[in-house]
Amino acid sequence: MSIAQRVAALRRDIDAELAACGRAGDLVTILGVTKKQPADVLSEAAQAGLSDIGENYVAEAAEKFGAGGRKFCTLRRHFIGHVQTNKAKAIVELFDVVQSIDRPKAAEALAKAASAAGRELGVLLQVNISPSERFGCPPDEAERLAETVRSLPSLRLEGVMAIGPLTGERPEIVRAFGIAAKTFACVGGTVLSIGMSSDWREAIRAGSTMVRVGTALFGERRV
Ligand SMILES: *Cc1c(COP(=O)(O)O)cnc(C)c1O
């Protein structure tokens, strides 16, 4: 199957899942995760009708997006990797949205870089809902982190991102996504970014508005 066919099939499956859980007509964004895929996957993703892509590594993204990040400007670019404060400037140059704000220092570094660049940066709080995950703010600290982010004028808080338990049994995944949804309800915003290749169905049922899908669309990661 081509990438375009896989995107179309995933779109249909998501719509069927939405209908099956009483969310018919809801819009769920498919974020194509292109990390460790060759650069031409980005143009294929755009041609397949995706509007959003995600990358985890600054150096890899800089190489793939091209000088100044101007290539692929039709795609909304999301940073979904761990935010190192010394990379804040590069992240702001390369990305439209940062989904992985998990501590005040990351928010402050990005706010400073965005403000220096004269732009507003869309951000999500990354919440930790899984013992196997190293990063993310504990759910009970999310509201305080949200206050910090809201106090920084160059950041626009759009919602919450979380990574489900990758080795978990289904009930464990459902429980974890429930925590993400509850945190999203407290934090506010329009984007609940949960669900990946192996658990997007559970995520849709928990209220996901954005699934981040890599291998199911683009195959095994290569580079
Ligand atoms: C790699 C990655 C994904 C995509 O994972 P797949 O299992 O390939 O769909 C989604 N979100 C984050 C944060 C990732 O690092």
The ligand as a Gaussian input file, in Angstrom:
#p B3LYP/6-31G(d) Opt

LIG

0 1
 C        7.553000       7.937000      17.697000
 C        6.411000       8.650000      18.313000
 C        5.088000       8.468000      17.841000
 C        4.721000       7.514000      16.712000
 O        4.851000       6.190000      17.114000
 P        4.312000       4.975000      16.180000
 O        4.210000       3.854000      17.136000
 O        5.337000       4.768000      15.135000
 O        3.004000       5.381000      15.639000
 C        4.100000       9.228000      18.425000
 N        4.346000      10.089000      19.437000
 C        5.584000      10.278000      19.931000
 C        5.800000      11.249000      21.036000
 C        6.647000       9.541000      19.400000
 O        7.876000       9.728000      19.913000

